Amino acid sequence: MDEYWVAVFWSLLPTIVVSGLFFFILRSILRSDRTERRVYARIEAEERAKRGLPPVPAAPER
């Protein structure tokens, strides 16, 4: 019976590891996109202020 649980563990281990890697990679992609949008909005606001243009109205939060 002990060999059964070892086989179950070794057969589930690759799936768990790949799922964990997928989660962390996807999370880092989403975080970097959010950060990039925030930085781009800040730079755009600075450039508009330099040119004397009114600020762009903020999009409503969802």
N, CA, C and O atoms as a CHARMM CRD file, in Angstrom:
* protein
*
  248
    1    1 MET  N      0.82100  -1.19300   0.00000 PROA 1      0.00000
    2    1 MET  CA     0.00000   0.00000   0.00000 PROA 1      0.00000
    3    1 MET  C      0.86800   1.26300   0.00000 PROA 1      0.00000
    4    1 MET  O      0.48400   2.29300  -0.55400 PROA 1      0.00000
    5    2 ASP  N      2.03400   1.16700   0.62400 PROA 2      0.00000
    6    2 ASP  CA     2.92800   2.31800   0.68600 PROA 2      0.00000
    7    2 ASP  C      3.41500   2.70000  -0.71100 PROA 2      0.00000
    8    2 ASP  O      3.55000   3.88600  -1.01100 PROA 2      0.00000
    9    3 GLU  N      3.67600   1.72800  -1.55500 PROA 3      0.00000
   10    3 GLU  CA     4.13700   2.00800  -2.91300 PROA 3      0.00000
   11    3 GLU  C      3.06000   2.72800  -3.72500 PROA 3      0.00000
   12    3 GLU  O      3.37900   3.51700  -4.61500 PROA 3      0.00000
   13    4 TYR  N      1.81500   2.46600  -3.43000 PROA 4      0.00000
   14    4 TYR  CA     0.71200   3.11500  -4.11900 PROA 4      0.00000
   15    4 TYR  C      0.76400   4.62800  -3.89500 PROA 4      0.00000
   16    4 TYR  O      0.66200   5.39400  -4.85400 PROA 4      0.00000
   17    5 TRP  N      0.92100   5.06900  -2.64400 PROA 5      0.00000
   18    5 TRP  CA     0.93300   6.49800  -2.33900 PROA 5      0.00000
   19    5 TRP  C      2.18800   7.18800  -2.88100 PROA 5      0.00000
   20    5 TRP  O      2.14600   8.36500  -3.23900 PROA 5      0.00000
   21    6 VAL  N      3.28900   6.46100  -2.93900 PROA 6      0.00000
   22    6 VAL  CA     4.50200   7.01800  -3.54500 PROA 6      0.00000
   23    6 VAL  C      4.27000   7.23100  -5.03900 PROA 6      0.00000
   24    6 VAL  O      4.67700   8.25200  -5.59300 PROA 6      0.00000
   25    7 ALA  N      3.62200   6.27600  -5.68500 PROA 7      0.00000
   26    7 ALA  CA     3.32200   6.40600  -7.11300 PROA 7      0.00000
   27    7 ALA  C      2.35100   7.57300  -7.35800 PROA 7      0.00000
   28    7 ALA  O      2.50100   8.31700  -8.32700 PROA 7      0.00000
   29    8 VAL  N      1.36400   7.72400  -6.47700 PROA 8      0.00000
   30    8 VAL  CA     0.41700   8.83300  -6.60400 PROA 8      0.00000
   31    8 VAL  C      1.15700  10.16300  -6.45300 PROA 8      0.00000
   32    8 VAL  O      0.93400  11.09200  -7.22900 PROA 8      0.00000
   33    9 PHE  N      2.03300  10.25000  -5.46000 PROA 9      0.00000
   34    9 PHE  CA     2.80100  11.47300  -5.24100 PROA 9      0.00000
   35    9 PHE  C      3.65600  11.81500  -6.45200 PROA 9      0.00000
   36    9 PHE  O      3.64000  12.95700  -6.90900 PROA 9      0.00000
   37   10 TRP  N      4.39800  10.85800  -6.97700 PROA 10     0.00000
   38   10 TRP  CA     5.28300  11.12200  -8.12400 PROA 10     0.00000
   39   10 TRP  C      4.50200  11.41400  -9.39700 PROA 10     0.00000
   40   10 TRP  O      5.00700  12.11100 -10.27700 PROA 10     0.00000
   41   11 SER  N      3.30200  10.90400  -9.51500 PROA 11     0.00000
   42   11 SER  CA     2.52700  11.19400 -10.71700 PROA 11     0.00000
   43   11 SER  C      1.85900  12.57100 -10.63800 PROA 11     0.00000
   44   11 SER  O      1.61800  13.19400 -11.67200 PROA 11     0.00000
   45   12 LEU  N      1.56000  13.05200  -9.43500 PROA 12     0.00000
   46   12 LEU  CA     0.94400  14.36400  -9.28100 PROA 12     0.00000
   47   12 LEU  C      1.97400  15.49300  -9.18800 PROA 12     0.00000
   48   12 LEU  O      1.63800  16.64600  -9.46000 PROA 12     0.00000
   49   13 LEU  N      3.19800  15.19300  -8.81800 PROA 13     0.00000
   50   13 LEU  CA     4.22400  16.19700  -8.62400 PROA 13     0.00000
   51   13 LEU  C      4.48000  17.05200  -9.87100 PROA 13     0.00000
   52   13 LEU  O      4.52800  18.27500  -9.73600 PROA 13     0.00000
   53   14 PRO  N      4.64600  16.49400 -11.07000 PROA 14     0.00000
   54   14 PRO  CA     4.87600  17.34500 -12.24000 PROA 14     0.00000
   55   14 PRO  C      3.71400  18.31200 -12.52000 PROA 14     0.00000
   56   14 PRO  O      3.93600  19.46000 -12.90400 PROA 14     0.00000
   57   15 THR  N      2.50000  17.84800 -12.33000 PROA 15     0.00000
   58   15 THR  CA     1.34200  18.70200 -12.55400 PROA 15     0.00000
   59   15 THR  C      1.32300  19.86200 -11.57300 PROA 15     0.00000
   60   15 THR  O      1.02600  20.99300 -11.95800 PROA 15     0.00000
   61   16 ILE  N      1.63100  19.59900 -10.32800 PROA 16     0.00000
   62   16 ILE  CA     1.64200  20.64300  -9.30700 PROA 16     0.00000
   63   16 ILE  C      2.75500  21.64800  -9.58100 PROA 16     0.00000
   64   16 ILE  O      2.54600  22.85400  -9.44900 PROA 16     0.00000
   65   17 VAL  N      3.92700  21.16700  -9.95900 PROA 17     0.00000
   66   17 VAL  CA     5.06000  22.06100 -10.22800 PROA 17     0.00000
   67   17 VAL  C      4.77400  22.94900 -11.44700 PROA 17     0.00000
   68   17 VAL  O      5.01500  24.15500 -11.40400 PROA 17     0.00000
   69   18 VAL  N      4.26700  22.36100 -12.52000 PROA 18     0.00000
   70   18 VAL  CA     3.96400  23.14100 -13.72200 PROA 18     0.00000
   71   18 VAL  C      2.85000  24.14500 -13.43800 PROA 18     0.00000
   72   18 VAL  O      2.90300  25.27500 -13.92400 PROA 18     0.00000
   73   19 SER  N      1.85400  23.75400 -12.66900 PROA 19     0.00000
   74   19 SER  CA     0.77800  24.68400 -12.30800 PROA 19     0.00000
   75   19 SER  C      1.31700  25.85200 -11.48700 PROA 19     0.00000
   76   19 SER  O      0.92300  26.99700 -11.71200 PROA 19     0.00000
   77   20 GLY  N      2.20100  25.58000 -10.55000 PROA 20     0.00000
   78   20 GLY  CA     2.80500  26.63700  -9.75000 PROA 20     0.00000
   79   20 GLY  C      3.62500  27.58600 -10.61100 PROA 20     0.00000
   80   20 GLY  O      3.52300  28.80300 -10.45800 PROA 20     0.00000
   81   21 LEU  N      4.43000  27.05000 -11.50700 PROA 21     0.00000
   82   21 LEU  CA     5.21200  27.89500 -12.41100 PROA 21     0.00000
   83   21 LEU  C      4.30400  28.74900 -13.28700 PROA 21     0.00000
   84   21 LEU  O      4.55600  29.94100 -13.46200 PROA 21     0.00000
   85   22 PHE  N      3.26000  28.15700 -13.83300 PROA 22     0.00000
   86   22 PHE  CA     2.31300  28.88200 -14.66900 PROA 22     0.00000
   87   22 PHE  C      1.68500  30.03300 -13.89000 PROA 22     0.00000
   88   22 PHE  O      1.56400  31.14400 -14.40500 PROA 22     0.00000
   89   23 PHE  N      1.28700  29.76600 -12.65100 PROA 23     0.00000
   90   23 PHE  CA     0.67200  30.79200 -11.81400 PROA 23     0.00000
   91   23 PHE  C      1.61400  31.96900 -11.60400 PROA 23     0.00000
   92   23 PHE  O      1.21700  33.12000 -11.78800 PROA 23     0.00000
   93   24 PHE  N      2.86900  31.69200 -11.21900 PROA 24     0.00000
   94   24 PHE  CA     3.80800  32.77300 -10.92900 PROA 24     0.00000
   95   24 PHE  C      4.20700  33.53600 -12.18800 PROA 24     0.00000
   96   24 PHE  O      4.38800  34.75300 -12.13100 PROA 24     0.00000
   97   25 ILE  N      4.34600  32.85900 -13.31200 PROA 25     0.00000
   98   25 ILE  CA     4.67700  33.54300 -14.56600 PROA 25     0.00000
   99   25 ILE  C      3.52800  34.44200 -14.99700 PROA 25     0.00000
  100   25 ILE  O      3.74800  35.59500 -15.36700 PROA 25     0.00000
  101   26 LEU  N      2.31200  33.93100 -14.95300 PROA 26     0.00000
  102   26 LEU  CA     1.15300  34.72500 -15.34300 PROA 26     0.00000
  103   26 LEU  C      0.96000  35.91700 -14.41200 PROA 26     0.00000
  104   26 LEU  O      0.62800  37.01300 -14.86300 PROA 26     0.00000
  105   27 ARG  N      1.16800  35.70400 -13.11700 PROA 27     0.00000
  106   27 ARG  CA     1.04700  36.79700 -12.15300 PROA 27     0.00000
  107   27 ARG  C      2.08200  37.88800 -12.42400 PROA 27     0.00000
  108   27 ARG  O      1.76900  39.07500 -12.33100 PROA 27     0.00000
  109   28 SER  N      3.30300  37.49800 -12.75500 PROA 28     0.00000
  110   28 SER  CA     4.33500  38.50500 -13.02900 PROA 28     0.00000
  111   28 SER  C      4.02500  39.27100 -14.31100 PROA 28     0.00000
  112   28 SER  O      4.30300  40.46800 -14.39100 PROA 28     0.00000
  113   29 ILE  N      3.45700  38.60500 -15.31100 PROA 29     0.00000
  114   29 ILE  CA     3.07900  39.29300 -16.55400 PROA 29     0.00000
  115   29 ILE  C      1.98400  40.31800 -16.26900 PROA 29     0.00000
  116   29 ILE  O      2.05800  41.45100 -16.74500 PROA 29     0.00000
  117   30 LEU  N      0.98400  39.93400 -15.50400 PROA 30     0.00000
  118   30 LEU  CA    -0.11100  40.86100 -15.19900 PROA 30     0.00000
  119   30 LEU  C      0.36400  42.04000 -14.34900 PROA 30     0.00000
  120   30 LEU  O     -0.06800  43.17300 -14.56000 PROA 30     0.00000
  121   31 ARG  N      1.24900  41.77300 -13.39400 PROA 31     0.00000
  122   31 ARG  CA     1.77500  42.85800 -12.56500 PROA 31     0.00000
  123   31 ARG  C      2.61900  43.81700 -13.39300 PROA 31     0.00000
  124   31 ARG  O      2.52800  45.03100 -13.21600 PROA 31     0.00000
  125   32 SER  N      3.43700  43.28700 -14.29200 PROA 32     0.00000
  126   32 SER  CA     4.28500  44.17700 -15.09800 PROA 32     0.00000
  127   32 SER  C      3.43000  45.01700 -16.03700 PROA 32     0.00000
  128   32 SER  O      3.74400  46.18300 -16.27500 PROA 32     0.00000
  129   33 ASP  N      2.35600  44.44700 -16.57400 PROA 33     0.00000
  130   33 ASP  CA     1.46200  45.21000 -17.44200 PROA 33     0.00000
  131   33 ASP  C      0.80700  46.34600 -16.66100 PROA 33     0.00000
  132   33 ASP  O      0.72300  47.47200 -17.15100 PROA 33     0.00000
  133   34 ARG  N      0.34800  46.05500 -15.45700 PROA 34     0.00000
  134   34 ARG  CA    -0.29400  47.07300 -14.62600 PROA 34     0.00000
  135   34 ARG  C      0.69500  48.18100 -14.28200 PROA 34     0.00000
  136   34 ARG  O      0.34600  49.36000 -14.32300 PROA 34     0.00000
  137   35 THR  N      1.92100  47.80900 -13.94600 PROA 35     0.00000
  138   35 THR  CA     2.94900  48.80200 -13.62100 PROA 35     0.00000
  139   35 THR  C      3.30100  49.63800 -14.84100 PROA 35     0.00000
  140   35 THR  O      3.47900  50.85200 -14.73500 PROA 35     0.00000
  141   36 GLU  N      3.40300  48.99400 -16.00100 PROA 36     0.00000
  142   36 GLU  CA     3.72900  49.72500 -17.22200 PROA 36     0.00000
  143   36 GLU  C      2.64400  50.74100 -17.56000 PROA 36     0.00000
  144   36 GLU  O      2.95500  51.86300 -17.95900 PROA 36     0.00000
  145   37 ARG  N      1.39000  50.36900 -17.40800 PROA 37     0.00000
  146   37 ARG  CA     0.29000  51.30500 -17.67800 PROA 37     0.00000
  147   37 ARG  C      0.32400  52.49000 -16.71100 PROA 37     0.00000
  148   37 ARG  O      0.07200  53.62600 -17.11200 PROA 37     0.00000
  149   38 ARG  N      0.63400  52.22800 -15.44800 PROA 38     0.00000
  150   38 ARG  CA     0.70000  53.28700 -14.45200 PROA 38     0.00000
  151   38 ARG  C      1.83800  54.26000 -14.77900 PROA 38     0.00000
  152   38 ARG  O      1.66000  55.47400 -14.68600 PROA 38     0.00000
  153   39 VAL  N      2.99000  53.73800 -15.15600 PROA 39     0.00000
  154   39 VAL  CA     4.13800  54.58700 -15.50500 PROA 39     0.00000
  155   39 VAL  C      3.83500  55.37800 -16.76900 PROA 39     0.00000
  156   39 VAL  O      4.16000  56.56300 -16.85000 PROA 39     0.00000
  157   40 TYR  N      3.21900  54.73800 -17.75500 PROA 40     0.00000
  158   40 TYR  CA     2.87500  55.44000 -18.99800 PROA 40     0.00000
  159   40 TYR  C      1.89700  56.57900 -18.72000 PROA 40     0.00000
  160   40 TYR  O      2.03700  57.66200 -19.28800 PROA 40     0.00000
  161   41 ALA  N      0.92200  56.35200 -17.86200 PROA 41     0.00000
  162   41 ALA  CA    -0.04500  57.40200 -17.53200 PROA 41     0.00000
  163   41 ALA  C      0.64800  58.56200 -16.82000 PROA 41     0.00000
  164   41 ALA  O      0.32300  59.72300 -17.07000 PROA 41     0.00000
  165   42 ARG  N      1.59500  58.26100 -15.94200 PROA 42     0.00000
  166   42 ARG  CA     2.32600  59.31300 -15.23800 PROA 42     0.00000
  167   42 ARG  C      3.16100  60.13500 -16.21300 PROA 42     0.00000
  168   42 ARG  O      3.17700  61.36400 -16.13200 PROA 42     0.00000
  169   43 ILE  N      3.85400  59.46800 -17.13300 PROA 43     0.00000
  170   43 ILE  CA     4.67100  60.16500 -18.12000 PROA 43     0.00000
  171   43 ILE  C      3.78700  61.02400 -19.02600 PROA 43     0.00000
  172   43 ILE  O      4.13100  62.16300 -19.34200 PROA 43     0.00000
  173   44 GLU  N      2.65800  60.47400 -19.43800 PROA 44     0.00000
  174   44 GLU  CA     1.74200  61.23900 -20.28900 PROA 44     0.00000
  175   44 GLU  C      1.22800  62.48200 -19.56400 PROA 44     0.00000
  176   44 GLU  O      1.12600  63.55300 -20.16200 PROA 44     0.00000
  177   45 ALA  N      0.90600  62.34300 -18.28400 PROA 45     0.00000
  178   45 ALA  CA     0.42900  63.49200 -17.50500 PROA 45     0.00000
  179   45 ALA  C      1.52300  64.55500 -17.38400 PROA 45     0.00000
  180   45 ALA  O      1.24400  65.75100 -17.47400 PROA 45     0.00000
  181   46 GLU  N      2.76700  64.11600 -17.18100 PROA 46     0.00000
  182   46 GLU  CA     3.86900  65.07900 -17.10400 PROA 46     0.00000
  183   46 GLU  C      4.05500  65.81300 -18.42900 PROA 46     0.00000
  184   46 GLU  O      4.26700  67.02600 -18.44200 PROA 46     0.00000
  185   47 GLU  N      3.97900  65.09700 -19.52800 PROA 47     0.00000
  186   47 GLU  CA     4.14800  65.72100 -20.84400 PROA 47     0.00000
  187   47 GLU  C      3.00700  66.70100 -21.14600 PROA 47     0.00000
  188   47 GLU  O      3.23600  67.77200 -21.70700 PROA 47     0.00000
  189   48 ARG  N      1.79100  66.33200 -20.77500 PROA 48     0.00000
  190   48 ARG  CA     0.65900  67.23400 -20.99600 PROA 48     0.00000
  191   48 ARG  C      0.81500  68.49100 -20.14300 PROA 48     0.00000
  192   48 ARG  O      0.48500  69.58900 -20.59100 PROA 48     0.00000
  193   49 ALA  N      1.31400  68.33600 -18.92000 PROA 49     0.00000
  194   49 ALA  CA     1.51400  69.49600 -18.05000 PROA 49     0.00000
  195   49 ALA  C      2.59300  70.41600 -18.62000 PROA 49     0.00000
  196   49 ALA  O      2.46900  71.63800 -18.54400 PROA 49     0.00000
  197   50 LYS  N      3.64100  69.84000 -19.18600 PROA 50     0.00000
  198   50 LYS  CA     4.71200  70.64400 -19.79200 PROA 50     0.00000
  199   50 LYS  C      4.18100  71.48800 -20.95200 PROA 50     0.00000
  200   50 LYS  O      4.61100  72.62500 -21.14800 PROA 50     0.00000
  201   51 ARG  N      3.26100  70.93300 -21.70300 PROA 51     0.00000
  202   51 ARG  CA     2.71600  71.62300 -22.87000 PROA 51     0.00000
  203   51 ARG  C      1.53500  72.52400 -22.52400 PROA 51     0.00000
  204   51 ARG  O      1.01900  73.22500 -23.39400 PROA 51     0.00000
  205   52 GLY  N      1.10800  72.51500 -21.28300 PROA 52     0.00000
  206   52 GLY  CA     0.01000  73.36000 -20.85300 PROA 52     0.00000
  207   52 GLY  C     -1.35600  72.82400 -21.22800 PROA 52     0.00000
  208   52 GLY  O     -2.32400  73.58400 -21.27600 PROA 52     0.00000
  209   53 LEU  N     -1.45400  71.54000 -21.49100 PROA 53     0.00000
  210   53 LEU  CA    -2.73600  70.92700 -21.84000 PROA 53     0.00000
  211   53 LEU  C     -3.46100  70.48100 -20.57600 PROA 53     0.00000
  212   53 LEU  O     -2.81900  70.19900 -19.56400 PROA 53     0.00000
  213   54 PRO  N     -4.78200  70.41500 -20.62200 PROA 54     0.00000
  214   54 PRO  CA    -5.50600  69.95500 -19.43200 PROA 54     0.00000
  215   54 PRO  C     -5.27200  68.45300 -19.23800 PROA 54     0.00000
  216   54 PRO  O     -5.05500  67.72500 -20.20600 PROA 54     0.00000
  217   55 PRO  N     -5.31700  67.99900 -17.99500 PROA 55     0.00000
  218   55 PRO  CA    -5.11500  66.56500 -17.74600 PROA 55     0.00000
  219   55 PRO  C     -6.25900  65.74000 -18.32900 PROA 55     0.00000
  220   55 PRO  O     -7.39500  66.20000 -18.43600 PROA 55     0.00000
  221   56 VAL  N     -5.92600  64.52400 -18.69500 PROA 56     0.00000
  222   56 VAL  CA    -6.92200  63.59900 -19.23700 PROA 56     0.00000
  223   56 VAL  C     -7.78300  63.12200 -18.07000 PROA 56     0.00000
  224   56 VAL  O     -7.24300  62.74200 -17.03100 PROA 56     0.00000
  225   57 PRO  N     -9.10600  63.13100 -18.21400 PROA 57     0.00000
  226   57 PRO  CA    -9.93600  62.64100 -17.12100 PROA 57     0.00000
  227   57 PRO  C     -9.66600  61.16700 -16.84600 PROA 57     0.00000
  228   57 PRO  O     -9.50100  60.36900 -17.76900 PROA 57     0.00000
  229   58 ALA  N     -9.62500  60.82400 -15.57400 PROA 58     0.00000
  230   58 ALA  CA    -9.33800  59.45200 -15.19300 PROA 58     0.00000
  231   58 ALA  C    -10.49200  58.53200 -15.56800 PROA 58     0.00000
  232   58 ALA  O    -11.66100  58.90500 -15.46600 PROA 58     0.00000
  233   59 ALA  N    -10.15100  57.34400 -15.99700 PROA 59     0.00000
  234   59 ALA  CA   -11.17400  56.35500 -16.33900 PROA 59     0.00000
  235   59 ALA  C    -11.83300  55.85700 -15.04700 PROA 59     0.00000
  236   59 ALA  O    -11.15800  55.71700 -14.02700 PROA 59     0.00000
  237   60 PRO  N    -13.13100  55.59300 -15.08100 PROA 60     0.00000
  238   60 PRO  CA   -13.78900  55.10000 -13.87400 PROA 60     0.00000
  239   60 PRO  C    -13.23400  53.74100 -13.47300 PROA 60     0.00000
  240   60 PRO  O    -12.96200  52.89200 -14.32200 PROA 60     0.00000
  241   61 GLU  N    -13.07300  53.54900 -12.18500 PROA 61     0.00000
  242   61 GLU  CA   -12.56900  52.27400 -11.66200 PROA 61     0.00000
  243   61 GLU  C    -13.64700  51.20900 -11.78600 PROA 61     0.00000
  244   61 GLU  O    -14.83500  51.48000 -11.61300 PROA 61     0.00000
  245   62 ARG  N    -13.21600  50.01400 -12.08500 PROA 62     0.00000
  246   62 ARG  CA   -14.17000  48.90100 -12.21200 PROA 62     0.00000
  247   62 ARG  C    -14.18300  48.06700 -10.98900 PROA 62     0.00000
  248   62 ARG  O    -14.92600  47.08700 -10.91800 PROA 62     0.00000
